Amino acid sequence: FAQRTPAIGPRELAGAAFVTFDRGLPVRRELDRYLRRHGVDVDVVAEFDTIENIKQAVEDGAGVAILPESTLRREVERQTLVAVPLDKLDGEAAFVRPLSIVHRRRRRLNPAVKQFIRLLRLDGAGQTGDAP
């Protein structure tokens, strides 16, 4: 893919050997939904629970993967991997990786943290508009 184009559309992944996240992970469910929404079937050749394992499998030649660009800097600099952006199609929003809010159990959160969590939840639901 890297030699052909500066960006790739999801349909160009059809039939590709695909290295991805384990089925139980939220990011995998989002990837599967994204590919289904575009009518794309890939050939899942390996599933892992960490980004590092996925990157290693791709480096070893197992296939291609969709990963956050920020996690690829070192490999791109060393030229062990090539990052090709996903094309946005017809005004489609960029692919968004699901995140979780993690905090210590049975610990009271201060008001600033509670407000931050509220804003994250609203933004995730597309409801923030302009932030204060």
C-alpha positions in Angstrom: 0.0 0.0 0.0 2.8 2.4 0.9 4.3 2.6 -2.6 1.0 3.2 -4.3 -0.6 6.1 -2.6 -0.2 8.7 0.2 -3.5 7.6 1.7 -5.7 4.5 1.5 -9.5 4.1 1.6 -11.0 1.3 3.7 -12.2 -0.6 0.6 -8.6 -1.0 -0.5 -8.1 -3.2 2.5 -10.5 -5.8 1.2 -9.0 -9.3 1.3 -5.8 -8.0 2.9 -3.9 -10.1 5.5 -4.9 -8.2 8.6 -3.3 -8.1 12.0 -5.6 -6.7 14.6 -6.7 -6.6 18.2 -8.3 -9.4 20.2 -12.1 -9.7 19.7 -13.0 -8.8 23.2 -11.3 -5.4 23.1 -13.4 -2.2 22.5 -11.0 -1.0 19.8 -11.5 -4.3 17.9 -15.2 -3.9 18.0 -14.8 -0.3 16.5 -12.5 -1.6 13.8 -14.9 -4.3 12.9 -17.8 -1.8 12.7 -15.7 0.6 10.6 -14.8 -2.2 8.1 -18.4 -3.5 8.0 -19.8 0.0 7.4 -17.6 0.2 4.3 -18.4 -3.4 3.2 -14.9 -4.6 3.7 -13.9 -8.1 4.5 -10.3 -8.6 5.6 -8.4 -11.9 6.2 -7.6 -11.7 9.9 -4.3 -13.6 10.2 -3.4 -12.7 13.8 -5.0 -11.1 16.9 -3.2 -9.6 19.8 -4.0 -7.7 23.0 -1.3 -5.0 22.7 -0.2 -2.5 20.0 3.4 -3.6 20.5 2.6 -7.2 19.5 0.6 -6.0 16.5 3.5 -3.8 15.3 5.9 -6.7 15.7 3.7 -9.0 13.7 3.5 -6.4 10.9 7.2 -5.9 11.0 7.6 -9.7 10.7 5.5 -9.6 7.5 2.2 -11.1 8.8 0.1 -8.4 7.2 -1.3 -4.9 7.6 -2.9 -3.2 10.6 -4.9 -0.1 11.5 -3.1 1.5 14.5 -3.0 5.0 16.1 -0.4 7.1 14.2 1.1 8.3 17.5 2.2 4.7 18.4 4.2 4.3 15.2 6.7 7.2 15.4 9.7 5.1 16.5 9.1 2.4 13.9 8.5 5.0 11.1 11.7 6.9 12.1 13.7 3.6 12.0 11.9 2.7 8.7 10.8 -0.7 10.0 7.2 0.3 9.3 5.4 2.6 6.9 2.4 4.6 8.1 -0.2 5.3 5.4 -3.2 7.5 6.5 -6.7 6.3 6.2 -8.7 8.4 3.7 -11.8 10.1 5.1 -14.7 9.3 2.7 -17.4 11.9 1.7 -17.2 13.9 4.9 -16.9 10.9 7.2 -15.4 11.6 10.6 -12.0 10.3 11.2 -11.7 6.9 12.7 -11.8 7.4 16.5 -10.2 5.0 18.9 -12.4 4.2 22.0 -10.9 5.3 25.3 -11.7 4.4 28.9 -11.6 6.6 31.9 -9.6 4.8 34.7 -9.4 5.8 38.3 -8.6 4.2 41.6 -11.5 2.3 43.2 -13.1 3.8 46.3 -11.3 7.1 45.9 -13.3 10.3 45.8 -12.7 12.4 42.8 -12.2 16.1 43.1 -14.6 18.5 41.3 -12.1 19.3 38.6 -11.7 15.6 37.7 -15.5 15.1 37.8 -15.9 18.0 35.4 -13.2 16.7 33.1 -14.9 13.3 33.0 -18.2 14.9 32.2 -16.7 16.9 29.3 -15.0 13.8 27.9 -18.3 11.9 28.0 -20.2 14.8 26.4 -17.5 15.2 23.7 -17.6 11.4 23.1 -21.4 11.7 22.5 -20.8 14.7 20.2 -22.6 17.1 22.5 -20.0 19.7 23.6 -20.2 22.3 20.9 -17.7 25.0 22.0 -15.9 24.2 25.2 -16.0 27.0 27.9 
